[in-house]
Amino acid sequence: MATSVQIMNPSTEVLETAVTTVFEPGKLAVEVIPVDHDTNPTPPIPILIASPQDAGTYPVAMLLHGFCLQNHFYEQVLKHIASFGFIMVAPQFHISIMAKGDTEDIAAAAEVTDWLAKGLPSVLSKGVEPNLSKIALAGHSRGGHTAFSLVLGHGKTNLKFSALIGLDPVAGTGKYLQISPKILTYEPSSFDITMPVLVIGTGLGEEKKNILFPPCAPKDVNHREFYNECKAPCYYFVTKDYGHLDMLDDDAPKFMTCMCKDGNNCKDMMRRTVAGIIVAFLKAVLNEEDGDLRVILKDPKLAPTTLDPVEHRLASAERSSNHKDLLI
């Protein structure tokens, strides 16, 4: 919920204070539900669900994890978003350290999407119902590439997505070393995507951790290019002082997180920033409640971390905007 208070006479001085609560956990109790081969109907791959416990009908969002990561590394972010009234679905892809194309994960994500209609109601608490007419698809790192590829038609689903989110998405190791399918064209607004898109990037993602490891989100194949190729309406936030894996839970294995440049500040602030922006976006797109998103666009300093740049393009006005030149 967003509110505006203390508005003075505009003929003299205007003082407006905007408040949003999305960066703190919501009011709904949340349960985490592991779903595996013992479930009927059986999902195509294991799934982790974070769902409100209170009876009601809630929109659904699916989060695809990054390369060589586990879905439970995102549990804090999943629970934060679910506490605002969204059912979060996080598939677990097969883990392989061998670099290969994304075809297998795209197909698996499509199969999980089609499982939702029969499978999701069977595992949720009594009185909790999914609204499958409103589904968002999100992906982190290589999972961002998977999500964009699925929406771009490299996989087929019976259900339709209403929104797309890229969390520091990565499409390869360089401009000429994209993973298959090669979706980046390096032409502005070239993605054939008509739904609203949110891209959240990290300021340190394209920096090396040390001389032994390459950047985890290299230039030319990271969040900046994904956003540039989106059509309006699209939104872009960069967590300036954090790295590619800083949104993961604190108990994510150090042998994984040590490969990426990380920020020096509290990782909980990063998680709350990412989750809060996602909540504001989902509320605007899926629930038609855009107050929180408007507030954050107008005053990014409300976030727990520094957001810079902050941009968006709206369908009604094909131009870029930042918080100094607001289009809302």
C-alpha positions as CSV (number, residue, x, y, z in Angstrom):
1,M,0.0,0.0,0.0
2,A,1.3,3.5,-0.9
3,T,0.2,6.8,0.6
4,S,1.1,10.4,0.1
5,V,1.0,12.9,3.0
6,Q,1.7,16.5,3.9
7,I,1.0,18.3,0.6
8,M,1.4,22.1,1.0
9,N,-0.1,24.8,-1.2
10,P,1.4,24.4,-4.7
11,S,1.4,28.1,-5.2
12,T,4.1,28.5,-2.6
13,E,6.0,25.4,-1.7
14,V,5.3,21.7,-2.4
15,L,6.4,19.2,0.1
16,E,5.3,15.6,-0.5
17,T,6.4,12.6,1.5
18,A,5.7,9.3,-0.2
19,V,5.7,6.0,1.8
20,T,5.7,2.4,0.6
21,T,5.7,-0.8,2.8
22,V,6.9,-3.2,0.1
23,F,10.5,-3.3,1.4
24,E,9.4,-5.0,4.6
25,P,7.6,-8.4,4.8
26,G,3.9,-8.3,4.1
27,K,1.1,-9.1,6.6
28,L,0.2,-12.6,5.3
29,A,1.6,-15.7,6.9
30,V,3.6,-17.8,4.4
31,E,4.3,-21.6,4.2
32,V,7.0,-23.2,2.1
33,I,6.0,-26.4,0.3
34,P,8.5,-28.8,-1.3
35,V,6.9,-30.7,-4.2
36,D,8.7,-33.7,-5.7
37,H,8.0,-37.1,-7.3
38,D,5.8,-38.2,-4.4
39,T,3.1,-35.6,-5.4
40,N,0.1,-36.5,-7.5
41,P,0.1,-35.2,-10.2
42,T,3.8,-35.5,-10.3
43,P,5.7,-32.3,-11.4
44,P,8.2,-32.7,-14.3
45,I,11.0,-31.6,-12.0
46,P,11.1,-30.8,-8.2
47,I,9.5,-27.5,-7.2
48,L,9.6,-25.2,-4.2
49,I,6.5,-23.2,-3.5
50,A,6.0,-20.2,-1.1
51,S,2.4,-19.5,-0.6
52,P,0.1,-17.4,1.6
53,Q,-1.5,-19.6,4.3
54,D,-4.7,-17.4,4.6
55,A,-7.6,-18.6,2.4
56,G,-8.0,-16.6,-0.8
57,T,-7.3,-16.5,-4.5
58,Y,-3.8,-15.3,-5.4
59,P,-1.9,-14.6,-8.6
60,V,1.0,-16.8,-9.4
61,A,4.7,-16.0,-10.2
62,M,7.3,-18.5,-11.2
63,L,11.0,-17.9,-10.5
64,L,13.7,-19.7,-12.4
65,H,17.1,-20.0,-10.6
66,G,20.5,-19.2,-12.0
67,F,23.3,-21.4,-13.4
68,C,24.3,-24.2,-11.0
69,L,22.1,-22.8,-8.2
70,Q,19.4,-24.3,-6.1
71,N,15.8,-23.0,-5.8
72,H,16.0,-22.9,-2.0
73,F,18.8,-20.3,-2.1
74,Y,16.0,-17.8,-3.0
75,E,13.7,-18.8,-0.1
76,Q,13.9,-15.4,1.7
77,V,12.9,-13.5,-1.5
78,L,10.2,-16.0,-2.3
79,K,8.7,-15.7,1.2
80,H,8.8,-11.9,1.1
81,I,6.9,-11.7,-2.2
82,A,4.4,-14.4,-1.1
83,S,3.6,-12.4,2.1
84,F,2.0,-9.8,-0.1
85,G,-0.5,-12.2,-1.7
86,F,1.4,-14.0,-4.4
87,I,1.9,-17.8,-4.9
88,M,5.6,-18.2,-5.8
89,V,6.7,-21.3,-7.7
90,A,10.4,-22.1,-8.0
91,P,11.4,-25.1,-10.2
92,Q,14.7,-26.9,-9.6
93,F,16.5,-27.6,-12.9
94,H,19.0,-30.3,-13.4
95,I,22.4,-29.1,-12.3
96,S,25.4,-29.4,-14.6
97,I,28.7,-27.6,-14.5
98,M,29.1,-28.1,-18.2
99,A,28.3,-25.1,-20.3
100,K,25.6,-25.9,-22.8
101,G,22.5,-24.5,-24.5
102,D,19.4,-23.5,-22.6
103,T,17.0,-25.7,-24.6
104,E,16.5,-28.3,-21.8
105,D,15.7,-25.8,-19.1
106,I,13.3,-23.9,-21.4
107,A,11.4,-27.1,-22.1
108,A,11.4,-28.0,-18.4
109,A,10.0,-24.5,-17.5
110,A,7.3,-24.9,-20.0
111,E,6.3,-28.3,-18.6
112,V,6.2,-26.9,-15.1
113,T,3.9,-24.1,-16.3
114,D,1.5,-26.6,-17.8
115,W,1.6,-28.6,-14.6
116,L,0.3,-25.7,-12.6
117,A,-3.4,-26.1,-13.6
118,K,-3.8,-29.5,-12.0
119,G,-0.8,-29.7,-9.8
120,L,-0.7,-26.4,-7.9
121,P,-4.3,-26.7,-6.4
122,S,-3.4,-30.1,-5.1
123,V,-0.5,-29.0,-2.9
124,L,-1.8,-25.7,-1.5
125,S,-3.5,-25.3,1.9
126,K,-7.2,-25.6,2.1
127,G,-8.9,-22.4,0.9
128,V,-5.9,-21.2,-1.0
129,E,-6.5,-21.0,-4.7
130,P,-4.2,-19.9,-7.6
131,N,-5.4,-17.4,-10.1
132,L,-3.9,-18.9,-13.2
133,S,-5.3,-16.2,-15.5
134,K,-2.6,-13.9,-14.0
135,I,0.9,-15.5,-14.1
136,A,4.3,-13.8,-14.0
137,L,7.5,-15.4,-15.1
138,A,10.8,-14.4,-13.5
139,G,14.4,-15.6,-13.8
140,H,17.7,-14.9,-12.2
141,S,21.0,-14.9,-14.1
142,R,20.9,-17.7,-16.7
143,G,17.3,-18.3,-15.5
144,G,16.6,-14.8,-16.8
145,H,17.7,-15.9,-20.2
146,T,15.5,-19.0,-19.8
147,A,12.5,-16.9,-18.9
148,F,12.9,-14.4,-21.8
149,S,13.5,-17.3,-24.2
150,L,10.3,-19.0,-23.1
151,V,8.2,-15.9,-23.5
152,L,9.9,-15.2,-26.9
153,G,8.5,-18.5,-28.2
154,H,11.4,-20.9,-27.7
155,G,9.0,-23.1,-25.6
156,K,5.3,-23.6,-25.8
157,T,2.8,-23.5,-22.9
158,N,-0.9,-23.8,-22.5
159,L,-1.1,-21.0,-20.0
160,K,-0.3,-17.5,-20.9
161,F,2.0,-15.2,-19.0
162,S,1.0,-11.6,-18.0
163,A,4.3,-10.2,-16.9
164,L,8.1,-10.9,-17.2
165,I,10.9,-10.2,-14.8
166,G,14.6,-10.5,-15.3
167,L,16.8,-10.5,-12.2
168,D,20.3,-9.7,-13.3
169,P,19.7,-11.8,-16.5
170,V,22.7,-13.2,-18.3
171,A,22.7,-14.5,-21.9
172,G,26.3,-15.8,-22.1
173,T,29.9,-14.8,-21.5
174,G,30.1,-12.2,-24.2
175,K,28.4,-10.5,-27.2
176,Y,29.7,-13.2,-29.6
177,L,29.4,-16.0,-27.0
178,Q,25.7,-16.1,-26.3
179,I,24.2,-19.3,-25.1
180,S,21.6,-21.0,-27.3
181,P,19.0,-19.8,-28.2
182,K,20.7,-16.5,-29.1
183,I,18.0,-14.0,-28.2
184,L,19.9,-10.7,-28.0
185,T,19.9,-8.8,-31.2
186,Y,21.6,-5.5,-30.1
187,E,18.7,-3.6,-31.6
188,P,16.7,-1.3,-29.3
189,S,13.1,-2.5,-28.5
190,S,13.6,-5.6,-30.7
191,F,12.2,-8.2,-28.3
192,D,8.8,-9.4,-29.5
193,I,7.3,-9.1,-26.1
194,T,4.1,-7.1,-25.5
195,M,3.6,-7.8,-21.8
196,P,5.0,-5.5,-19.1
197,V,8.7,-6.3,-18.3
198,L,10.8,-5.5,-15.2
199,V,14.6,-5.8,-15.3
200,I,16.6,-5.5,-12.1
201,G,20.4,-5.4,-12.5
202,T,23.4,-5.2,-10.2
203,G,26.1,-2.6,-10.3
204,L,28.9,-5.0,-9.5
205,G,27.7,-7.9,-11.7
206,E,30.1,-7.0,-14.6
207,E,33.1,-6.7,-12.3
208,K,35.5,-9.5,-11.6
209,K,35.7,-11.0,-8.2
210,N,39.5,-11.6,-8.7
211,I,41.8,-12.5,-11.5
212,L,40.7,-16.2,-11.4
213,F,37.0,-15.7,-12.2
214,P,35.4,-13.8,-15.0
215,P,32.5,-11.4,-14.3
216,C,29.3,-13.2,-13.4
217,A,27.1,-10.8,-15.5
218,P,29.4,-9.7,-18.3
219,K,29.0,-6.5,-20.3
220,D,26.9,-6.8,-23.5
221,V,25.0,-9.8,-22.3
222,N,23.6,-8.6,-19.0
223,H,20.7,-6.5,-17.6
224,R,21.5,-3.4,-19.6
225,E,21.1,-5.1,-23.0
226,F,18.0,-7.0,-21.9
227,Y,16.3,-3.7,-20.9
228,N,17.4,-2.0,-24.1
229,E,15.8,-4.6,-26.2
230,C,12.5,-4.5,-24.3
231,K,9.4,-2.8,-25.7
232,A,7.3,-0.5,-23.5
233,P,6.0,-0.8,-20.9
234,C,9.2,-1.8,-19.2
235,Y,11.0,-0.9,-16.0
236,Y,14.6,-0.9,-15.0
237,F,16.3,-0.7,-11.6
238,V,20.0,-1.3,-10.8
239,T,21.2,-2.0,-7.3
240,K,24.3,0.0,-7.6
241,D,26.4,-1.4,-4.7
242,Y,25.6,-5.1,-4.9
243,G,26.7,-8.1,-6.9
244,H,25.2,-10.9,-9.0
245,L,24.5,-13.4,-6.2
246,D,23.8,-10.9,-3.3
247,M,20.1,-11.6,-3.5
248,L,20.6,-15.2,-2.4
249,D,20.0,-16.4,1.2
250,D,22.9,-16.1,3.6
251,D,23.3,-19.9,3.8
252,A,24.0,-20.3,0.1
253,P,27.3,-22.2,-0.2
254,K,30.4,-20.0,-0.1
255,F,32.0,-22.0,-2.9
256,M,29.2,-20.7,-5.2
257,T,28.9,-17.1,-4.0
258,C,32.7,-16.6,-3.8
259,M,32.9,-16.6,-7.6
260,C,31.0,-13.3,-8.1
261,K,31.9,-9.8,-7.0
262,D,29.8,-9.0,-4.0
263,G,28.8,-5.9,-2.1
264,N,30.1,-5.0,1.4
265,N,26.8,-4.2,2.9
266,C,24.1,-6.3,4.5
267,K,22.7,-8.9,2.0
268,D,19.3,-8.7,3.7
269,M,19.0,-5.1,2.4
270,M,19.6,-6.4,-1.1
271,R,17.0,-9.1,-0.8
272,R,14.4,-6.7,0.6
273,T,15.1,-4.3,-2.3
274,V,14.8,-6.9,-5.0
275,A,11.7,-8.5,-3.4
276,G,10.1,-5.1,-2.8
277,I,10.5,-3.9,-6.3
278,I,9.0,-7.2,-7.6
279,V,6.1,-6.9,-5.2
280,A,5.4,-3.3,-6.4
281,F,5.6,-4.4,-10.1
282,L,3.4,-7.5,-9.6
283,K,0.8,-5.4,-7.7
284,A,0.7,-2.9,-10.6
285,V,0.6,-5.5,-13.4
286,L,-1.4,-8.4,-11.9
287,N,-3.6,-6.5,-9.3
288,E,-3.9,-3.1,-11.1
289,E,-2.6,-1.5,-7.9
290,D,0.3,0.8,-9.1
291,G,0.7,3.1,-6.1
292,D,3.8,1.4,-4.8
293,L,5.5,1.3,-8.1
294,R,4.8,4.9,-8.7
295,V,6.2,5.9,-5.3
296,I,9.5,3.9,-5.9
297,L,9.9,5.4,-9.4
298,K,9.3,8.9,-8.0
299,D,11.7,8.5,-5.0
300,P,14.1,5.5,-5.4
301,K,15.8,6.6,-2.1
302,L,12.9,4.9,-0.3
303,A,14.6,1.5,-1.1
304,P,17.0,0.0,1.4
305,T,19.8,0.1,-1.2
306,T,21.0,2.7,-3.7
307,L,19.1,2.3,-7.0
308,D,20.9,3.9,-9.9
309,P,19.9,4.1,-12.7
310,V,16.1,4.0,-12.5
311,E,14.4,4.1,-15.8
312,H,11.1,3.2,-17.5
313,R,9.4,3.4,-20.8
314,L,5.6,3.6,-21.1
315,A,3.5,2.4,-24.0
316,S,1.7,5.8,-24.1
317,A,5.0,7.7,-24.4
318,E,7.8,6.0,-26.3
319,R,10.7,7.6,-24.4
320,S,12.9,6.8,-21.5
321,S,12.5,8.3,-18.1
322,N,14.3,8.4,-14.8
323,H,13.2,9.6,-11.4
324,K,13.9,13.2,-12.3
325,D,11.6,13.1,-15.3
326,L,8.7,10.9,-14.2
327,L,6.2,9.4,-16.5
328,I,3.3,8.0,-14.5
